[in-house]
């Protein structure tokens, strides 16, 4: 017995010792790639020495003697902190993920190869102006200097992820940066999916009013009636189905419906500012990740200092301020994509129909290397209208007739894309007028640019807008016949067709992805906009004060009141409030009464500590499900997020929309009150099973956690607790402090998309401007800068956005000196 005991003790001790050694070994290897911010590094390619001062938040302040050296140092700093992120984004744009991840990313690589983004980025390099080409070259040299240092000094391969996914790290090229801009355009695009969904829904709903209910137009000028999709595409019906490939969401670069682009930006001129100068706030919204997409930086250029948010891999301050101007971006929702249905030649499937007869596809083969598998050869095809996509992606097979293929036209496919030159030019602009002038070079992704200087404010939609024929069959809202001349693009509209607002008489401009113009087709900009709700709250906050301050702009940026809840609850609960007899405790009726009592006294604030936001959100989700399941069947799964305009149309019975309340397959005639009551019971059952029946103790923040997950390691057991960042948050789908729910799975209210960057700029005292990031500066999970800013972000706090060099040095955690060899 003693021998067995001693053996067990020995084995346990040995196991613990070996485990400790293993953990220490992993820690040692991972920590080798932690950058040393206080170091002198000899590098080649500089014109003179450069200092990179890291402040106590890990923000690099770059002090060079030339602009070329500034971009060199930015490339070096990006590679120090975010090399894995840069590598992953580059491989995504190139369609080379499968070399690292094997078969599960093949569909993603196929899509990116078909889109041909990287070759088009290579072709676009020569279209940049001389200043931008210099910046791209210098930036690439800085990234490569860091890669050389990693290889020379054995610095843990540059990031812990490279130990898990080992592959040669190619030198950075100027085209890589342009490719990342095109990749961002893909991530912010939504019209392809919207066209296909509208076509599929049209096949199921013969009544055009019902189509207008579930896919409503933003209120404004009416849209001329469109033909049914079935009339455009003979041979299709609502029963048409096709096998669909489900890509791996970890690496699929196309956002789910409702998660493409979103943002807020607004500005006030001197007449609406208490400080006597201009103010601006901006919070661009992207999918949450760890680390965040954005990276804060300050650069000293020949035109002056510039500070704000960059995207690692791109040598530009994308949003931020200089000494002279501040600028921000919001998604414009410009309709920059069209799906064209191309007819194949029945005698030769290698040809497609055009207005002038049949024509051969332009083809090219592309080989995809797959880890632990044989390479795949992909045949890429193009028509005059765009690239050919397979029927298995984006549900295109459900809306494509037999012996036809679908082609995508998209402005980001330009081979002369000068968006990078525009981004670089903004950093040198000295006035609103100059900023608007350089913005003319933007191609894609189209954005609304809000810009201020000390005296003026402006907002302009930037990006290339397709020129469509006024006789276009579907007005770009649904796929159209590619051989009809009236459906084809006729180049791009001139820049002066883009909406612009300069120094409006009201003294305030802004955008919440709402409809910004009310122009007839084809100058309409878009029929699908990103917001119809937040804008109403923003208007109230802006007009509720005669003058604004930096703090009032911060207050608006962090506002969590849902104007949607205030509008919809009285509608759907009109016949339920304070009705019915008293019910005993523990019964469904009593639970419903308690829920209604809570909602009746709620002001619509989506505060993380309150129970009402969870009850309201679960009710509306259950309500929309009950309304659409009967009519749409399996297609209802594509409507995962509540559409407030749909609910409002139904409960106001706009054009007979209350018909959605009657269940077709039941003998009874259900009313909208019946459906509202049943949906509330559904919601309360789900809440009880998930969080318990103590309604007063519920917390919205428990369901609405921000999910800053690592895109690769975030799903690995145990490791996910170290690399993922979860935070209880306020806000919701339709609040100014927007936190978009996932809409899927057992946790549909997880906050997956929101303001990963916030900035507020005050030109009465520019150095009092503030900004914040949703995670931290570092992409290394062992760094203290991996999540330190996220703590402040969650609390609605900011850090100083100063161009004062002395302040940066006084609070520095290290100074990296790049010394010219």
N, C-alpha and C positions, 0 to 999 in steps of 0.2 A: 504493500500500500504506500509506504514511504517512497519507494522507487517510482511508482506511478505519479505521486505528487511532485517529486523532484523533476521528473520528465516533463510534466505539464508546466511547471514553473519555468523550466529551461526553454521549452518551446514558446511559451508566452513572451518571455523576455527576448528571445531571438526574433520573434515576430515584431515586437515593438521596436527593437533596435533597427531591424531591416526597414520597417515602415518609416521610422524617423529619418534614416539615411535616405530613403527614397524621396520623402517630402523635402528634405534639405537639398537634395540633388536637383529636384524639379525647381525649387525656389531659386537655387543658384543660377541654373541655366536661364530661367525666366527673367531674373533680376539683372542679368548681364546686359539686357537690351534697354534697361532704364537709362534715359539720357542724362549725362552730366551737364548741367546748365552752367557750371562755373569752370570753364576750361578754355585753354588756348589751343586752337587747331590750325595747323598749316594746311592750306588747300591751294589748288591750282585753279586758274580761271578768273581770279579777281583782278580788278584794276588797282585796288588799294584795300587796306584792312577794314573790317566791318565789326561793329559791336552789336550783339543781340542781347538786350537787357530783359530778363524775365521778371515781371512784377510778382507780387505775392499770390496772384491768381493764376500764374503760369502764362500770362499773355506776353508774347515777344514784342519788344519795342526795338525796331531795327534802325540803326544809325550808320549809314554809309557815307561815302564821299561822292557817289555817282548813282544814278538810277539803275544802271545795270547791276551794280553790286547790291542794291536794295532787293531786286527780284531774285538775285542769287541767294541772298540770305533768307528770303521768304521760302524758297525751295528747300533750303537746308533745314529750316525750322519745321516746315511741314513734314519732312522725312524723319526728323527726330521724334515727333510726337504721333504721327498718323501714317506711318509707312504701310502698315497692313491695310488700312482703309483705302489708301491710294492704289495699292496693288489690286485689291478686290474690285474697285471701281474700274480700273483700267482693263482687267481681264473680262469684266462684264461687258464693257463697250466693245472689246475685241472679239467677243464670242469664244473665249478660251477658258472658261471656268472648268470645263470637264477635264482638263489636264490636271487639275488639282482635286476635284471632287467626284470624278467618275460619272457614272451613268445618270445620276439623279439631276444633273444640270444640263443634260444633252438638249432638252427642249428649249431651255433658255439660250444656249449657244446657237441653236438652229434659228431662233427668232433674231438674235443680234446679227448673225451672218446674213440673213435675208434682208434685214434693214440696211446692212452695209454701212453702218455708221463710221466704223474706223477708217475704211478706205476713203470715205468722203471727207473725214477730218484731215487725212493726209493731203488730199487735193486742196483743201481749204487753207493750208498753211501759206501758200503763195499769195492768197488774196488779202492777207493782213497787211496793215500799213507798217512802215519801217520800224516805228517805235514799238509796236506790238511784237514784231518778229524778234527784236532785240530782247524784249521782256521774256518771251517764250524760251529763247536760247539760254538766257542767263538763268532763268528759273530752273530749266532742265539741268544745267550745269551744277546748280546748288543741290538739287536732289541727288544727282550722281556723286557729288562730293561726299554726301552722307553715306551713300551705299558703299563707296570705296573705303570710307573710314570703318564701317561695320565689318567689311571683309578683311581689312588690314588688321584691325585690333580685336577681332573675334568678339564682337559686341552682341552676342546672343542672337545672331541672324537678323537683328533689327526689330523684332517683335516676337512675343511668345508663340503666336499663331504659326510662324514659319517652322517651328519644330514639329508641329502636327501636320501641316500641309507644306511639305518641302518641295520646292521647285526653284530652278535658277531664276534670279531676279534680274530682268533685263534693264539696261539703262533707260532712263526717262527720256522721252522725245517730245519736241514741241507739239506734234500731232496728238500726243496723249492728252494734253490739256484741252485741246479743242474737242476731242472725243468725249471728254467728261461733260462738257457743256451740252453736247448732243444727247448724252445719256440723261442729263437732267431734263432736257426737253421731253424725252420719252417718259420719264417718271411723272412729269407734270401734265401729260396729255390725256385727254379723256374722251374726245369726240368719236374715235373709232368705236369704242364700246357703246357709247350712247346711240350711234347710228344703228348698230346691230341690234341693240335692245329695243329701240323704237320699231324697227322692222319686225322683229319677232313678236312684239306685243301687238302690233297692227294686224298680224296674221291671226291672232287669237281673239281680238276685240273688233268685230265688224262695225260697231257704233263709234264714230269719230269722237263723240262727246266723252265716251268712257276712256278712250285713249288720251284725251285731253285732261281727264281726271288723274290718272295714275302717272302720266308724264306731263305735268302741267307746265304751261308757259308762265314765265315771270310776268306779273301784272304790268300792263302797258298797252301799247298799240297792238291791235289784233293781228293775227297772222292769217294770210289767205289760206283757204282749205287746200290740203295736199291730197293727192290720190292715195288710195290704199296701196300698201306695198304689194299685195297680191296682184293688183292691176298693173303694176310696173313689171312684175316678174311672174309671168304665166307659168303654171305648173307647181307653184308653191301653195301650201296651205298651213293652217295652224298645227297640223299634225306632223309637219316636217321635222325630222330629227336627224342628228348625225353624231357619230362618236366624237367625244371631246377629250382632249389630252389635258389632264390636270397637272400643271407645272409645280415644281417645288417652290412654295411661297418664300422660302428663305432667300432665294436668288432671283426670283422672277421680277424683272425691273418695271413691269407695267402695274400701276396701282389699281387696287380694287375700286369698283364704282363708289364714288363719294370720298375717295382718299387721294385724288390726283393733286390738285393744287388748291391752296387756300391761304389767306393772309389778311392782315389789316394794315392800313396806313392812313394817316390823316395829317393835315398841316393847317396852321393858322397864321395869317399875316399880322402885321403890326396893329391893325385896327381891332383884332380879336384876341390880342395877347396882352396880358397885364404887365409884361416886362418891356413892352415897346419894341420888341423885335420878334422874329419869326420862331415858330415852334413846329416840331414834327415828331410823330411816333410811328413805329413800324414793327410788326412782328410777323415775319413770314412763317407759314406753317408747312411742315413736312412730316413724314412718318418718323416716329420716335425710334432711335437706335442708341446703342452704347458702343462707341462714343457718338455724340450728336454729329449730324452732317456738317455743321458749321464749326469754324475754328476762328477765334478772335486774334487779331494782329494789328500792329501799328507799324507804318512805314514812313520814313522821312524821304520825300522825293524832291526833285528840283522845283516842283510847283508848290511845295509845302508839305506839312504832315498830313497823313490820312490814317484813319483808324476805323475798325468795324469788323464785320464778319466775312471770312473767306471760306472757300470750300477747298480742302486739301487736294492738291493736284491742279488747281487753277490759280494762276498768278495775278489775282485781282481781289481788291476789297469789293465784294459784291453788293453789300449794303453797309452804310456807315456815314462818316462825315470827314471833311477836311477842314482846313482853316476857313474855307470860303463857302462851301455848300454842304448840305446833307442830302442823302437820297435813300429811298426805300423801294421795295418791290412787292407787288401783289400779283397773283395769277389773274390774267385778263380774261380767260376763257374764250379767247378768239377761236373761231372755228377754223383751225389750220390743218384739219385732216378730212379727207373724203374717201369713202370706199366706192370703188368702181367695179361693177360686174362685167367681166369680159367674156364674150362668146367665142368658143373655140371653133376653128374650121372643122366641119364634120369629116372632111377628106384628109386633114393634116392637123393633128392636135398640137403641133409645134407652132401653129399660127393662131392669131386672134383677130377679131373683126375690128376695123377702124372705119371712120367716115369715108375713107377712100378704098375700102376693100380689105382683104386679109393681109396680115403682116406678120413676119416672124418675130417671136420673142427674142429679146436680148438675153443671152444666157452666159453663165460662168460657173465653173465648179469650185467648190470650197471644201477642204478637208478638215474635219474636226477630230483632233486627237483626244482620246478618251482613256483616262487612267484605268489600268487593269482590264482593258477591253480593246477590241480592234478599232481602228479609225473609221469614221463615217465620211462618206462623200456626199455632199449636198449640192444639188443643182439649183442655182439661183436664177430667177427669171424676172424680167422687167417688161412692162408695156410702156406705151407713151404716157400713160396716166400714173404709173408708179410701180412699186415692187409687188410681185405676186406672193400672197400669203396662202398657206395651206388651209383646207377646210376644217382641220382639227383644232385650229387656234381661234380664239375669240368667238367661238360658236358660229363661225362664218358658214359652216356647212348647213346650218339650219335655214339660211336665207339665200343660199346660192343654188340656182337651178342646175339640173343635170347638164353636162357638157359646157359648163361655164366655170370660170375661176374668179376670185376676188383679188383686186389690186388696190394698194394703198397709196394715195397721194398725200404728201406731208411736207410742210415747209422746211423741216429740219433735215430733209434729205438733200439739201443744197450742197453743191460741191464748191461753192464760193461763199461760204458762211463767214461773215465778218462780225459775228456777235462778240467774239473775243476782243476785237479792236474797239468795239463800243464799250465793253466793260473796262478796258484799260483807259480809254479816253475819259470816262467819267471821273477817274481819280485825278485827272489833270484839269478838269473843268473849273473855272473860277466864278461862274455865275449860273443862274437858272437858264439863261439864254444859251450859254455854251453847252450845258448839260443836255438840253433838248436837241441841240444840233448834233452832238456826237452820238446821241441815241438813235439816230437815223440808220446807223449801221447794224442795229440788232436785227437778227433774222428769227431765231428760235432759241429758247422758248419765249413766246410772246408774254409780256408782262405789262402791268401798269406801273410806270415809273412816277413816284412822287418825289419832288425835289424842292428844296428851299435854299435861298441865300439870305443875306442879312436884310433884304428888302422885299423879296418876291417869293411867291409860292406857285407851284404848278403841278399838274398831273397829266401824263400822256400815256396812251397805249403804245408800246413799242413792239416791234416785230413785224415780219412780212405777212401781209393780209392777201390771201388768194383773190384773184379777180374772177368772179363767176358771172355767167350769163344770166340776165334777168329772167330768161325762160327756162332756167334749170328745173328739171322735172321734180326733184325732191328738195330743192333749195338747200342741199347739203345736210338735211336732217335724217335722211335714210340713204342706203346705198342706191346708186343710180347706174343706168346703162352706160358703159364706157365708150361705146361706139357712136353715141349720139353727140353731135357737135355742141349742142347747147348745155350738155352736162360737163364738158371738159373745162379745166382751168385755162384761162387766157393770160397766163403770166401772173404778175403781182400788181396790186394797186400801188399808186405812188404814196410816199410817206405822208403827204398832206391829207390823205383819206383817213389816217389814224386819228381817233378822237383826242383832243387836247384841251385842257382847261388851265388858263394862266390868269393869276390874280383876279379871281371871281369877285363880284361885288359883295357877296356875303362874307368874304374874308376867310372861308374855310373850304378846303378840298379834302376828299377822302374816298376810300374804297374798302369794302369788305367782301370783295369778289361779287358784288351786286351788279345788276344791269346798269351800265353807265350811259348808254345812248338809246334812243328810241327812233332808229332810222329804218326805212324799208329795205328789204332785200334788193340788191346784193351788198349794200353798205351797212348791213345790220350788225356786223361784228360777230354775233352769235345768237342762237336761240336757247342755248343751254348755259346757264350762269351758275356760279357757285354758292350764291347766297340770296335769299329773299327775306331773311329774318333778322340777322345781326344788324343789318343796315338800319332797321327801324329803331333799335335801341341806341345805335351810334348817333342817329339824327337827334334823338331826344336828349342825349348827354351833351352833344355839341351846342344845340340851341337852348339848352337849359341854363346856360351861363352867357353873360354878355362878353366876358373876356376869359381867357384860359391861361394856365400856368403849366410849367413842367409837371407839377404834382397832379393837376387835374387830368393831364394827358396820361399819366401813369395810372390814375384811378380808373380812367376809361379802359385802358389796356387790360386791367385786371378785373374788370366788371364781370360778375357772374350771374346777373339777372337774366332769366329767360323770358324774352318778350313772347316767345312761342307758347310757353306754359300759361302765361297770363291771358293769351288770346284763345287757346284751345280748350282749356279746362272748363270755362263757363259754357262752351258749346256742347262738349260731349257729356258733361255732367248736369246739363240743364234740368233734366227730369229725374235726377237721382239725388240731388242735394236734399238732405233733411226730410226724406220721404220714407215710408214704410213704418211698420210697428216696431216697438222695442224688441230686440232679440237677445236671448240669453248668452252669457259669456261662453266662448268656446265654439260657437256656431259660425259657419261661413257668413251668415247674414250679419252677425255682430262684427266680424272682422272687416266686412265691407263698410259698415257704418263708421267704424273707427278710422278706416283709411280715408273715407270721404270727409270726415270731420277734420283730419289733419290737412287735407288738401284745401278745404274751404277757408282755412285761416293762414294759408301759405302765400307769400308775396312773390313767388317765382324765383327766389334766389337759389341757385344750384350750389349751395354751400356743402363742402365735404362732410361736415359734422351733422347735417340734417337728414331725417328720414324721408321727407316729402319728395326730394328729387328722385330717389330710387322708386318710390311708389308711382310717381308720375311717369317716369321713363318706362317702367315695366308695363304700365297700363297702355300707353300709346303703342308700344311695340306689339303687345298682344292684340290691341284693337286693329292695327293695320293688318296683322296676320289674318285675323278673322274676316276682315273685309275683302281681302284679295285671294285667299286660298281657293275659294269656291270658283271664282271666275278665271283665274290664271293657272291653276293647277301647279305642275312642277316649275313653271316659269316664276312663280311667286318667290322661289328661293333666290332669285336675282335681285329682289327688292328687300335688302337686308336692313335698311335704315329708314326710319320714319320720314315721310315726306309731308311736312306740315300743310302745304297747299292742297294736297290730296285730301287730308282729313278735313280741312276747312270746307272744301268744295262739297264733300259728302254731307257734312252736318249743316251746311247752309242750303243744301239741295240745289247747287248751281247746275243748270241745264239737266236736271233730273239725276244728279249724282247720287242721291240717296238710294238709287237702285242697287248700289253696292251692298247695302245693308241686308237685302233679302237674299237668303240662301237658296240658290236655284234648286238644289237637290232635296230640299225639305218641302213637306206639304204645307206647312204654316207660312204665313207672311210675316217675316221678322221685321221689326222696326229698328231704327238706329239706336233708340234707347235700349232695346233688348240686347243689341250687339255690344253697346258700351258696358252694360251691366255684366254680360258674360265675359267680356274681355277683362274687366276689373277682377272678376273672380279668378280668371286664368292667371293674371298677374300675381294675385295674392297667394295662389297655390304655389307658384314658382318661388316667390319670395319666402314663403313658409318653409319650403323644402330646402332652400339654399341658405337662408339667413335666420330662420326662426319666425315665430308668430308675434314676438314682442315688437310691434311696429314702431313704437315710440323710441326704441333703442337702436333702430337701424341707422347706419351711417352710409351716406352716398359715397364717401371716399373709399370704403371697403370694396365697393363694386367698380369704382371709377379710378382704379390705380393707373398711373402713367406707367407704360411698359417700355422702358428704355432697355431693350434686349440686344445682346450681342448677336449680330446677324449670322455668325457661324457657330460659336461656342455656347450660345444662349440656350440650346436645347440639350446640352450634354449634362447628364446627372452629376450632382455634387458641384461640378465646375460652374453650373449656371448660377449658383448662389454667390459666386465671386464676381462674375462678369455682367450679370443683369442688374439693372437698377430699377426698383419699383418704389413709387411714391403715391401716397393718398393725395388726390387732387380735387379741387372744385371745378366748376364750369360744366359745360356739356356741348352737345352738337350745335346748339344755336345761341350760344352766349359769346360776347366779345372775347372773353378769355376762353377760347374755343378748345374743347377737348373731345375730339371725335371718337365715338365708341367703335369697337371692332365690328359690332353687328352680327357676330357669328359665334358658334360654339357655346359651351356652358357658361361663359363669361362675356356676354355680348356688350357689356358697358365698359370694358377695359379701355382706358384712354390710350389710343394708339397713334394719334395724329394731332399735332398742335404746334404751338409756338416754341420751337427749339431755340429761337433767338428772339430777344426783345431789345429794342433800342429806343430811347427818347432823347431828342436833341433840342437844346435851347440856345438860340443864337444871341440872346442878350448876354449870356456868359457861356460860350461854347464848352469850356472845360468843366462845366457843371452837368454836361450831358452824361447819360448813364446807359449801360447795356448789360446783358446777362446771357448765359448759355444754359441749356437744360441739363447738361451733365458736367463735363469738365474739359480741360484743354487736351489732356493726354488720352491716347488710345490704349495705354498700357494699364491693365487692371491692378497692377501692384503700385502704381503711382498715386500719390496723394491728390494729384490733379485729375484723377479719373472721374471723380464724382463730386468734388468739392463745390463747384458752382451750382450743381443741381440742388444742393441743400438750400441755397439762397433763392434759386429759381422757384422752388416749390412754395417758399414763403412769400413770394411776390417782391423779393428784394433785388437790388441791382449793384453793380460795381462801377466805380468812376470810369469815365471814357475821356480821359484827359490826354492832350498832346504835350503836356509839360514834361520835358525830359528830366528835369530835376526830381519831379515827383516819382517818375518811374524808377529812377536810380535809387531814390531813398527807400523805396519799398521792394527792392529787388531781392530775389532769392538766388540770383546767380547772373553772371555776365559771360556769355560765350563770345570769344574773340576769334574771328576767322582771319587768319594771317596769310597774306599773299605769299606764295612760294616763288 
